[in-house]
Each structure stands twice: as C-alpha cells, then as structure tokens.
Amino acid sequence: MPNLLDTQATQIASYNYSDIARGTAVEVLYGGKWKDAETSGMILSNKLFYSDDIATGWAIHGGGGNRSVSFDMGFTNQRIIGGSAIFNIPVGVEQKATESGEIRISGMITLKKVSNGTEEEIAVGSTGVFAETLSQNSMAGHIFNSIITIPNTKFRGGDTLRVTINLYTTNAAPYPNSNMGIGHDPVNRSDDGKNDIDEQVIPDNTDTNLIIQIPFKIDV
C-alpha cells in the first residue's frame, strides 16, 4: 500500500502564533482509493491526489442495509494526535423503485490505532440523519459534518490510523431498491459512475471530496 502521508516534522515557521501557544495544529487529510494490477485499498493523505474511483457505491434491497469503508494512514515518524477532529463525508442516494419514497442515511465513525497488526479503538462518533423523499431514478446528495473528540494518542513509525465509516440506510416500504454511496475524490471531480455497481451515486450538485481535519501536538 502506498504511503502518501508526509509525517516528517514540519518547520515551526509554518505554524502561526496561536498554534504554538496552544501546542496543537490541524492536519487536513483527504480520503481516496488506489489500485494496481492485483489489489486496491483506501487511504488518507495530506496531499491532493486523483482517486482511482471517485465514489464507492452499493445497491440496497428490501428495507435497508449498511456498508463500511475504511481509510488508512501510515506513519513514518512519531506523532501524537488528540483533540476535536472534523469529518466532512459526502454521501448520495438514487431511488430505483417505481413509487416515490423516503430514504434515510446515517453513519458511525470509528478511529483505530493499528500497531503490529493489532487494532485499538481510540474514538467513536456518529453523523446526523439525512432523509429525502425521492421519485423513481431521482438522486439526492448530502455532506455529513461530524466532530469527534480524540484522546491524546501516540503513533510511532510503522503504526496506522484507520478511519472506518459505517453507513446505514432505511427505505420506507414498499420501496425495495435503491443505490447509495460515499464520495472520496480529493480533487472533487463529479461522480462518473465507475465504481462497484457502475452507477452514479453522488449527484452532480454534491462535492465528492471526503475531508478529515485531525488535531496533532506540535513538537517544539
């Protein structure tokens, strides 16, 4: 898996006075997907890059369902993260049934430290609920904005921060079929429908960049 996170110590001159006074700063991370000839994965990077898939989509049958997507960020040097993290998560849904009906989406966000192959849960939070009544073949999008408090957690070189987003959907009966998805393109391209189900899942009027702001301690 490629490591797109530059964890080398940033020059103190790049921080402003209030950052240094508080002893903390914020790293902006972008979620995306990488592929090679044999495998693929989800990553977080503090640099903009073109995600191989703009979104991840899946079909929902019956009354609803859930799907989780995990994004990994590897560390090459020691860092301490802690404080209020902000999550902007773009989601979308398309109603495929012939009748109009309400579809609800909500989510859980779990942060884990992975060290020597062992996962340790460090923080959990939730999104709000997005509800939309849609007619056949119509779409709607939304960007969840969630804040999660992370306890001070030390990451050493070789450790991984894993962010798992679990999305839940509920379809009002008798509306058995719909598509939904999560956007994850750092450069915010429109969803081209090239994903697991070959369907557009994020409407054109909704951003596709998944952005996480992670607070970390400044080593001065």
N, C-alpha and C positions, 0 to 999 in steps of 0.2 A: 504493500500500500504506500503510495507516495506521501511524503510528509511536507505539506505546504505551509506549515506554521513556522515562522521565524521567531524562535524563542531566545535568540541572543539578546543580551542586555541592551536596552535602548539608552541612548545618551540622555543624561539628566537634562540637557538643554532643550530636549523635545517636550518636557513637561512644563506646565505653567505653574505659577506660584501656589495656587490653591491645591493642585495635585500634590506638590511636595509637602505642603503644610499638613494635608490630611494623610500623607503617606500611602495614598492609593491612586490608581489611574484606571482607565477603562480600555479594554481591547475589543475592537469591533471584529466579529467573526462572521463569515458567510458559509452557508451550507450548500453543498453541491455533490454531484455524482461523478465518479471516474470509472472508466472501462479500459480494459486491454483485451487481447485476443481471447483470453480464457476466463477472466473474472471481472468483478466490478465491486464498488463499495461507495459508501457515503462518507464524506469528510467535511471538516470545518477548517477554514483557512482565514488568516488575517489579510490575505491578498485577494483581489478580484481575479476570477478565472471563469472560463466558459464551462458550465456543467455539461457533461455528456448527454444527460436527459434534463430538460427544463423542469419537469414535474414527474411525480410518481402517481399513477392512477390505479384505481381498482373498482371493480363492479360490486354493487350491493344488491343482494337478492333477498326478498322477504321483508321483514320488519326492520332490518338494520344490520349493523355489523361493526367491526373495528379492525384497525390496521396500525402497526407500529413501524416507525422508521428511525434508525439510529445513525447518528453522525459522530465520527471520531476525530479527535485532535491529539496528535502525538507531541510530546515534549522532548526537546533535546537538552534542556538545561533546567535547573531547579526553579520553580515558580510557586508562589502562594496566591491562590485565588480566594476571595471572600468578600461578601457584601451583597448589594442588590443587583441582580442580573436582569436584563430586559430582553424579552423574546418577542420578535415580530414574525409571525408564522402565517404565510398565505395559504388559504385553502379554497377549494371550489367544488361545485356540485352541478350535475346535469340530471334533470328529470327525464327518464326514458319511458315512463308509463303513459298511457293514453289519457288518463284523467289528471286533473290538477291535484296537487297535494303538498303538504308541508314536509320539509326535510330539516332535521336538526343535526348540527355538528358541534361536538365539544372535544376537549382534549386533556390529556395528562402529560406532564413534562417531568422526566426523571433524569437527574445528573448523577453520573457514577465515575468513580476513580478506578481505573483498571491498572493493576500493578502485578507483573509476573503472571498474567493470565487470570488473576482473581479480581472480581468486581466488588466494589464497595459503594453502596448508595450514600450520597452525600446531601442531596436535596431533592424535594419533590414539590411540584406546584400544578396548578390547573389553569385552563383557559376559561373564558366565558362560554356562553352558548350562542351559536349563530343559527337562526331559524328563518327559513324562507319558503313561501308557497310558490310553487313553480308549475307551469303547464308543460305539456309534452315537448321534449327537445329544447327546453329553455335552460339557461345556466345562471348561476349566481356565484359571486366570489366574496371573500371576506379576509381580512388580516387580523388575526388574534394578536393582542398586545398584553403580555403577561409579565409580571415581576415576581422573581423568586429570590429569597434570601439564602445565600450560600454561606455556610460556616467557613472560617479560615481553614483551608485545606492545602497541604503541601504536596506538590507534584515534583518528583525527581525525574532526571533524564531517563527516558525509556517508558515512563508512565503515559497513560492515555486518559483524556477526558472524554467520556461518552455521554452524549445527549440523546435520549430516546423520547420521541414524540408519539404518543398513542392517541389516535383519533377515533372517536365513536360517532356513529350515525344512527338516527332513528327515522324511519319512514312511516308516515301516517297511513294505515291500511285504508283502502286496498291498493296501495301504490308499491308494487313489489320490486321494481327495477330502477336503478339509478347508478350513475358513476360519480365518484368523488376522487379528490386527490389533494396533494400538497405540493406547492411550488418550492423549488430550490435552485434557482439560477442566479449566481452572484451578480451577473451583469444585467439582470432584469429584462431578458428577452420575452416576447409573447410566447405563450404555450403553443408549440407546433403539433401537439398530439402524438409525438414519437415517444411513447412510454410503454409500460407493461400491457396496456389494453388498447393501444393505438387509437386513443380518443383524446380530444382536448378536454382537460378537466379544470383548468384555470381560465376564466373568461378574459377577454382582451382588456377589459377595464380594471383588472386587478393585477397588482405587481406580483412578480414571481420570485423575488429575492428574499430568502429566509435569512434574517439578520439577528445575531445574538450579541449583546453587549455584556462582556464579562469583566467584573472588577478584579484587580490584582494589586498586590502590595508592591510598592516601589522600594527597591534595594538601593539606598543611597550611601 
